Each structure stands twice: as structure tokens, then as C-alpha cells.
Amino acid sequence: MPVTASWYPWHNAPPGQPYYGAPQQHPRVASFGRRLGARLIDYTLVGFFMFVLFILVSLIAEASLEGGRAIADPYFDAWATLFFFGAGPTMFLHDWLFNAARGRTPGKAMLGIRVVRRDGGPLRQGQAAGRAAVFGLPQTMPCLGQLFTLVECLSALSDARTALTLHDRAGGTMVVRG
């Protein structure tokens, strides 16, 4: 009995036509738990990077002051702005560059998942950028951006067969095991 093309977007059969290939040849969609774990690892890595950058810039600023002058208020204002608004662009760059180069972020690599086009091929630069923009840039807005990101990531639970989030739909991608 033939397997129908149903939801597998990488099947070559037109919708409604039978597909005679073996289903195990196709990548399996990554579970929500694996995706969440990968995001937590990536957030930890990005947070550590931002912390180290903060310490380095602070040490350089302190060493460059003449005669032991106190660090000016604009310096602290700049760091406060980066703290509250810098996570979005940082997550955007993290996701975009890693996914465009390798098809996976470090967190995804640790958990054995990757991002592919819906036809199963490797990501294109524009797809990686669009996907990363929908995920990362809303986080630039404190509170509302994180709430948006939470809701759009939870949208993967709406259909367990495809587990597509809003940033997957926007980029024409899916996350698979392997």
C-alpha cells in the first residue's frame, strides 16, 4: 500500500498522489523538547558572550581613563541600553550566521538537530536571515518582544507533525533531527 505525500514537503509526488519511497529515508521533525533545549543552550552561550564582552570593554574603559578619572554616566547609560535592547540584535546575528554557515547553532548541534529548507535542502542566506529576524529582532523590545518570541516559539506545539514556528514559516524552513 503506497504512502501518500500528506505533510512531507520534500516528497516529489504532487499533493494527493501516492509516494512509493520508504518513509524512514526522510528526516524526522525535531521535537519541541529538543528545540527548547537547543534554545536554552544558545541563550546561555550568547549571555556568556555578552557578559565577557561587558567585562572586557569595562576593563579597557577603566585602563584608558586619564589620572584615575571616574567613568562617566554616558558610559553606564550606553551599557544599560545594550543590556535592555541588545539581546535582540545579538540573537539575530547568532542565529543568522550559524544557520547560514552550518545549518545549526551550537545548541542545535549539541542536541543533534538542524535547520533545513522545507524541501529538505540546505538553507539559503536569505532564508537564514529572515528566520533569524522574526526570531531575534522582536526581542529588542523589552517585555513585549520576549512575550512575542515565547508565543511564536510555542506555536510549534500547534501541529506536532511539522512543529513549525512563526520564524520557520517566515523563512520557509523546518527543524529536523540529524
Residue frames as qw, qx, qy, qz and C-alpha x, y, z in Angstrom:
[[0.000, 0.890, 0.456, 0.000, 0.00, 0.00, 0.00],
 [0.442, 0.467, -0.031, 0.765, 1.55, 3.35, -1.01],
 [0.313, -0.549, -0.387, 0.671, 2.24, 6.12, 1.49],
 [0.250, 0.866, 0.347, 0.259, 0.61, 9.41, 0.47],
 [0.421, 0.453, -0.142, 0.773, 2.58, 12.64, 0.29],
 [0.435, -0.750, -0.478, 0.139, 0.48, 14.08, 3.16],
 [0.219, -0.969, -0.006, 0.114, 2.55, 16.65, 5.03],
 [0.705, -0.303, 0.307, 0.563, 6.09, 15.75, 3.91],
 [0.304, 0.881, -0.029, -0.360, 7.09, 18.82, 1.85],
 [0.107, -0.617, 0.681, 0.379, 10.20, 17.13, 0.45],
 [0.642, 0.229, 0.729, 0.060, 8.29, 14.42, -1.38],
 [0.045, -0.204, 0.535, 0.818, 8.45, 14.79, -5.13],
 [0.042, 0.452, 0.863, 0.220, 4.93, 13.47, -5.58],
 [0.194, -0.383, -0.163, -0.889, 2.23, 16.09, -6.20],
 [0.348, -0.088, 0.594, -0.720, -0.25, 16.53, -3.33],
 [0.790, 0.153, 0.234, -0.546, -2.76, 13.70, -3.22],
 [0.761, 0.427, -0.468, -0.136, -0.60, 11.40, -5.38],
 [0.930, -0.359, 0.006, 0.075, 0.96, 8.29, -3.90],
 [0.070, 0.810, -0.576, 0.081, 4.58, 8.25, -2.85],
 [0.970, 0.035, -0.237, -0.047, 6.40, 4.95, -3.17],
 [0.351, 0.558, -0.590, 0.467, 9.61, 5.77, -1.27],
 [0.619, -0.315, -0.651, 0.306, 10.43, 4.44, 2.17],
 [0.274, -0.910, -0.164, -0.265, 9.29, 6.87, 4.89],
 [0.724, -0.594, 0.029, 0.349, 12.42, 6.25, 7.00],
 [0.628, 0.287, 0.170, 0.703, 14.55, 7.90, 4.28],
 [0.015, 0.784, 0.171, 0.596, 13.16, 11.29, 5.24],
 [0.207, 0.238, -0.543, 0.778, 14.37, 13.42, 8.13],
 [0.358, -0.606, -0.703, 0.105, 12.29, 13.36, 11.27],
 [0.107, -0.809, -0.064, -0.574, 10.94, 16.62, 12.64],
 [0.308, 0.188, -0.637, 0.681, 12.73, 17.70, 15.82],
 [0.383, -0.626, -0.674, 0.084, 10.65, 17.54, 18.97],
 [0.155, -0.902, -0.072, -0.397, 9.68, 20.64, 20.90],
 [0.744, -0.646, 0.073, 0.153, 11.82, 19.46, 23.83],
 [0.754, 0.022, 0.206, 0.624, 14.97, 19.26, 21.69],
 [0.257, 0.692, 0.204, 0.643, 14.28, 22.67, 20.19],
 [0.425, -0.878, -0.052, -0.216, 13.72, 24.18, 23.64],
 [0.814, -0.440, 0.127, 0.359, 16.92, 22.60, 24.95],
 [0.625, 0.302, 0.217, 0.686, 18.87, 23.96, 21.98],
 [0.001, -0.837, -0.148, -0.527, 17.47, 27.46, 22.58],
 [0.623, -0.782, 0.014, 0.012, 18.43, 27.31, 26.26],
 [0.792, -0.167, 0.188, 0.556, 21.99, 26.32, 25.33],
 [0.417, 0.533, 0.240, 0.696, 22.16, 29.12, 22.74],
 [0.252, -0.897, -0.120, -0.344, 20.80, 31.70, 25.20],
 [0.749, -0.605, 0.077, 0.258, 23.40, 30.59, 27.74],
 [0.705, 0.078, 0.238, 0.663, 26.21, 30.93, 25.19],
 [0.184, 0.712, 0.227, 0.638, 25.02, 34.35, 24.00],
 [0.472, -0.864, -0.090, -0.148, 24.60, 35.54, 27.60],
 [0.785, -0.407, 0.131, 0.448, 28.12, 34.38, 28.46],
 [0.546, 0.357, 0.257, 0.713, 29.49, 36.13, 25.35],
 [0.060, -0.839, -0.192, -0.506, 27.71, 39.38, 26.27],
 [0.652, -0.753, -0.021, 0.085, 28.99, 39.15, 29.87],
 [0.753, -0.165, 0.192, 0.607, 32.60, 38.62, 28.74],
 [0.343, 0.577, 0.267, 0.691, 32.25, 41.50, 26.27],
 [0.322, -0.895, -0.159, -0.265, 30.92, 43.74, 29.05],
 [0.732, -0.596, 0.085, 0.318, 33.88, 42.89, 31.31],
 [0.675, 0.108, 0.260, 0.682, 36.44, 43.44, 28.54],
 [0.157, 0.722, 0.247, 0.627, 35.00, 46.79, 27.47],
 [0.489, -0.861, -0.104, -0.096, 34.77, 47.88, 31.12],
 [0.765, -0.408, 0.141, 0.477, 38.42, 46.98, 31.73],
 [0.519, 0.338, 0.283, 0.732, 39.53, 48.80, 28.58],
 [0.084, -0.848, -0.236, -0.468, 37.49, 51.87, 29.51],
 [0.632, -0.766, -0.027, 0.111, 38.92, 51.87, 33.04],
 [0.747, -0.200, 0.211, 0.598, 42.51, 51.50, 31.78],
 [0.414, 0.485, 0.317, 0.702, 42.11, 54.28, 29.23],
 [0.224, -0.933, -0.261, -0.103, 40.98, 56.93, 31.73],
 [0.413, 0.558, -0.296, 0.656, 43.47, 59.67, 32.45],
 [0.006, 0.394, -0.508, 0.766, 44.59, 60.13, 36.04],
 [0.095, -0.209, -0.913, 0.336, 42.04, 57.76, 37.53],
 [0.369, -0.017, -0.045, -0.928, 39.01, 59.81, 36.48],
 [0.508, 0.183, 0.743, -0.395, 35.65, 58.22, 37.24],
 [0.172, 0.240, 0.814, 0.501, 33.77, 56.57, 34.40],
 [0.238, 0.035, -0.044, -0.970, 31.19, 58.97, 33.04],
 [0.552, 0.261, 0.571, -0.550, 27.44, 58.49, 33.25],
 [0.645, 0.494, -0.270, -0.517, 27.12, 58.19, 29.44],
 [0.225, 0.349, -0.909, -0.046, 29.24, 55.05, 29.68],
 [0.224, 0.107, 0.884, -0.395, 26.77, 53.43, 32.07],
 [0.571, 0.456, 0.195, -0.654, 23.83, 54.69, 30.02],
 [0.493, 0.467, -0.614, -0.402, 25.29, 53.01, 26.95],
 [0.120, 0.145, -0.976, 0.112, 25.68, 49.71, 28.81],
 [0.394, 0.261, 0.655, -0.589, 22.15, 49.94, 30.22],
 [0.601, 0.492, -0.142, -0.613, 20.82, 50.47, 26.69],
 [0.409, 0.369, -0.810, -0.202, 22.79, 47.48, 25.42],
 [0.120, -0.028, 0.923, -0.365, 21.58, 45.36, 28.33],
 [0.480, 0.379, 0.529, -0.588, 17.91, 46.12, 27.72],
 [0.645, 0.633, 0.014, -0.428, 17.90, 46.32, 23.91],
 [0.130, 0.644, -0.708, -0.259, 21.00, 44.38, 22.81],
 [0.545, -0.072, 0.830, -0.095, 19.71, 40.82, 23.18],
 [0.705, 0.574, 0.316, -0.273, 17.57, 41.01, 20.04],
 [0.481, 0.785, -0.362, -0.146, 20.30, 42.02, 17.59],
 [0.175, -0.534, 0.826, -0.049, 22.73, 39.62, 19.26],
 [0.642, 0.116, 0.738, -0.175, 20.31, 36.69, 18.92],
 [0.664, 0.699, 0.061, -0.260, 19.57, 37.75, 15.34],
 [0.280, 0.749, -0.594, -0.092, 23.26, 37.68, 14.43],
 [0.392, -0.323, 0.849, -0.143, 23.84, 34.43, 16.35],
 [0.715, 0.308, 0.592, -0.210, 21.00, 32.60, 14.60],
 [0.595, 0.767, -0.061, -0.232, 21.62, 34.09, 11.18],
 [0.172, 0.737, -0.648, -0.083, 25.36, 33.49, 10.99],
 [0.382, -0.257, 0.881, -0.104, 25.37, 29.98, 12.45],
 [0.696, 0.378, 0.561, -0.238, 22.34, 28.78, 10.48],
 [0.554, 0.781, -0.159, -0.240, 23.59, 30.30, 7.22],
 [0.109, 0.677, -0.726, -0.048, 27.06, 28.79, 7.63],
 [0.007, -0.225, 0.969, -0.106, 26.30, 25.38, 9.12],
 [0.541, -0.274, -0.614, -0.505, 22.53, 24.92, 9.22],
 [0.689, -0.537, -0.481, 0.077, 22.65, 24.75, 13.01],
 [0.183, -0.844, 0.292, -0.411, 23.53, 26.84, 16.02],
 [0.167, 0.395, -0.837, 0.339, 25.83, 25.40, 18.71],
 [0.529, -0.070, 0.594, -0.603, 22.79, 24.40, 20.78],
 [0.854, 0.316, -0.041, -0.412, 21.20, 22.61, 17.84],
 [0.552, 0.497, -0.668, 0.044, 24.49, 20.85, 17.09],
 [0.123, -0.326, 0.813, -0.467, 24.76, 19.62, 20.69],
 [0.607, 0.113, 0.587, -0.524, 21.26, 18.15, 20.55],
 [0.344, 0.018, 0.869, 0.356, 21.55, 16.67, 17.05],
 [0.390, 0.735, 0.540, -0.124, 19.07, 18.87, 15.20],
 [0.302, -0.142, 0.350, 0.875, 19.44, 21.19, 12.23],
 [0.388, 0.646, 0.235, -0.613, 17.51, 23.70, 10.15],
 [0.345, 0.063, 0.744, 0.569, 16.70, 22.85, 6.54],
 [0.350, 0.083, -0.287, -0.888, 14.53, 24.25, 3.78],
 [0.725, 0.076, 0.406, -0.552, 11.09, 22.71, 3.61],
 [0.844, 0.407, -0.270, -0.222, 12.17, 20.68, 0.60],
 [0.941, -0.278, 0.059, 0.181, 14.99, 19.21, 2.72],
 [0.660, 0.512, -0.095, 0.541, 17.85, 21.18, 1.16],
 [0.500, -0.242, -0.306, 0.773, 20.36, 23.41, 2.93],
 [0.012, -0.860, -0.345, 0.375, 19.37, 26.94, 3.94],
 [0.454, 0.609, 0.156, 0.632, 19.96, 29.90, 1.70],
 [0.307, 0.034, -0.300, 0.903, 21.43, 33.11, 3.11],
 [0.303, -0.295, -0.139, -0.896, 18.12, 35.00, 2.77],
 [0.717, -0.391, -0.518, -0.255, 16.14, 32.23, 4.46],
 [0.625, -0.213, -0.510, 0.552, 18.53, 32.18, 7.39],
 [0.110, 0.103, -0.155, 0.976, 18.33, 35.98, 7.70],
 [0.471, -0.353, -0.306, -0.749, 14.52, 36.08, 7.50],
 [0.746, -0.355, -0.563, 0.008, 14.14, 33.29, 10.02],
 [0.523, -0.144, -0.422, 0.727, 16.60, 34.95, 12.41],
 [0.056, -0.254, -0.013, -0.966, 14.92, 38.35, 12.02],
 [0.610, -0.442, -0.366, -0.546, 11.49, 37.06, 13.01],
 [0.776, -0.354, -0.472, 0.222, 13.01, 35.23, 15.98],
 [0.588, -0.150, -0.284, 0.742, 15.64, 37.69, 17.23],
 [0.130, 0.320, 0.071, 0.936, 14.65, 41.24, 16.39],
 [0.470, -0.666, -0.356, -0.458, 11.36, 41.36, 18.34],
 [0.727, -0.436, -0.376, 0.375, 13.45, 40.71, 21.46],
 [0.325, 0.295, -0.079, 0.895, 14.75, 44.25, 21.05],
 [0.399, -0.557, -0.098, -0.722, 11.54, 45.47, 22.71],
 [0.003, 0.185, -0.827, 0.531, 11.75, 44.76, 26.45],
 [0.434, 0.140, 0.697, -0.553, 8.95, 42.54, 27.80],
 [0.710, 0.481, 0.134, -0.497, 6.68, 42.68, 24.73],
 [0.478, 0.586, -0.614, -0.225, 9.42, 41.30, 22.48],
 [0.046, -0.256, 0.945, -0.200, 10.15, 38.40, 24.81],
 [0.572, 0.239, 0.589, -0.519, 6.42, 37.69, 25.12],
 [0.674, 0.563, -0.192, -0.439, 6.07, 37.68, 21.31],
 [0.312, 0.496, -0.808, -0.058, 9.06, 35.32, 21.00],
 [0.305, -0.089, 0.873, -0.370, 7.63, 32.99, 23.63],
 [0.673, 0.385, 0.380, -0.504, 4.23, 32.80, 21.91],
 [0.629, 0.605, -0.352, -0.339, 5.71, 32.36, 18.44],
 [0.143, 0.410, -0.899, 0.060, 8.02, 29.58, 19.65],
 [0.433, 0.067, 0.786, -0.436, 5.12, 27.85, 21.41],
 [0.678, 0.431, -0.073, -0.591, 3.29, 27.83, 18.07],
 [0.291, 0.372, -0.866, -0.165, 5.40, 24.75, 17.27],
 [0.230, 0.039, 0.898, -0.373, 3.10, 22.83, 19.60],
 [0.586, 0.332, 0.132, -0.727, 0.05, 23.56, 17.42],
 [0.885, 0.355, -0.179, -0.242, 0.96, 20.82, 14.92],
 [0.667, -0.519, 0.527, 0.092, 3.20, 18.04, 16.20],
 [0.862, 0.326, 0.327, 0.210, 3.71, 16.61, 12.70],
 [0.530, 0.692, 0.017, 0.490, 5.50, 19.69, 11.33],
 [0.574, -0.597, -0.227, 0.511, 6.34, 21.62, 14.55],
 [0.390, 0.483, 0.178, 0.763, 6.64, 24.85, 12.56],
 [0.229, -0.610, -0.348, 0.674, 7.04, 28.09, 14.47],
 [0.301, 0.912, 0.181, -0.210, 6.34, 31.52, 13.05],
 [0.072, -0.778, 0.497, 0.376, 10.04, 32.03, 12.27],
 [0.462, -0.037, 0.839, 0.286, 10.06, 28.67, 10.45],
 [0.449, 0.684, 0.575, -0.004, 7.06, 29.70, 8.38],
 [0.127, 0.941, -0.066, -0.306, 8.58, 33.11, 7.60],
 [0.137, -0.658, 0.655, 0.344, 11.87, 31.58, 6.48],
 [0.832, 0.324, -0.301, -0.335, 10.40, 28.58, 4.66],
 [0.245, 0.446, -0.829, 0.233, 12.36, 26.26, 6.97],
 [0.863, -0.393, -0.155, -0.277, 11.87, 23.37, 9.35],
 [0.189, -0.636, 0.709, -0.238, 13.96, 21.86, 12.14],
 [0.929, 0.071, -0.307, -0.194, 14.79, 18.19, 11.76],
 [0.748, -0.527, 0.394, 0.082, 16.82, 15.58, 13.62],
 [0.899, 0.238, 0.210, 0.303, 20.12, 14.58, 12.16]]
